[in-house]
Amino acid sequence: MSKTGNFIAGLLTGAMAGTVLALLYAPDTGKNTRDRLSYRLSNYRDELNELISELRKEKQKLVSEAKEKGEKVVSEAKEKAESLIKEAEGLLESIEK
């Protein structure tokens, strides 16, 4: 699993553990506990959305880099192929003479 995947798993596990502990040891009334849980879950959701956004940006960056490298490899291959064709044509001309 990647570092990001481990981070997400840790974040979700920590959020669930915190929620369970809060429910088990809550000295407040049910309404207060629900309000706090709602607030925390809202914060976790916002953090998760930010993380997803960052992952999407990183994915786009990696795809862009891969495309650039691919285009570079293709252009280098074309140049080498053209060079080889010219050499072959030169050899054919010398053989014909």
N, C-alpha and C positions, 0 to 999 in steps of 0.2 A: 504494500500500500504506500502511496506517496506521502510526503510530508504534509501536504494539504489535506489529504484524506484522513491521515492520523489526527490532524488538528480538528477537523470537523467532527470526527468520531469522539474525540476527547471533549470538545465543546458540548456536543449533545449529551454525552454521558454525564458530564458535570452538571448540566442544566437539569437533567432528570433526577440525579442524586440530590441536588439542592432542593428541588421541588418536593421530593418525598420526605426529606428531613424536615423541611418547613412545615409540611402537613402533620407529621408525627409529633413535633415538639411545639406546635403553635399554641401560645397561651392566649391569643386573641380570639375574638368571635369569628364565626364563619365568614361574615361579610368582610371583615378586615383582611382575613386570610385570603379570600378570593380576590379582593382588590390588589393585594400585594402580589399574588400569583399572576394576576392579569398583567400587572405592570412589568414584572420580571419576564414573563413570556413575550410581552411586546418588545422589550429590550433585546431578548434573545432572537426574536424574529427579525428585528432591524439589523442586528449584527450578522445574522445568517444571510440576509439579503445583500448586505455590503460585501460579505465574503464571496457570495455567488457572483456579484458584479465584478469583483476583482479577478475571480477565476475566469470569467468570460473575457475580460480584457487581456489576461495573460494568454488565454487560448488564441485569441485573435493575433496577438503579438507573435506567438510561436508559429502559427499558420503563415503569417506574413513572412517571417524569417525563412521558413521552409520553402515557400514559393520563390523567394529571392535566390536561395541557394540552388534550388532546382533549375531556375532560369539560367543561372551562372553555369551550371554543369552542362545544360543543353547548348548554350552558346559556345562553350569551350569545345564540346564534342563536334559541333558544326564546323568550327574553325579547324580542328584536327582533320575532320573528314575532307574539307576543301583542300587542305594541305596535301593529304594523301592522294586525292584525285589529281591534283596538279603534278605530283611526283610520278604517278602512274602514267599520266599523259606524256610527261617528259620521257619516261622510259620507253613508251610505245613509239614515240617519235624517233628516239635513238635506235631502236630495234629496226624500224622501217628504213632507216638510212643505211 
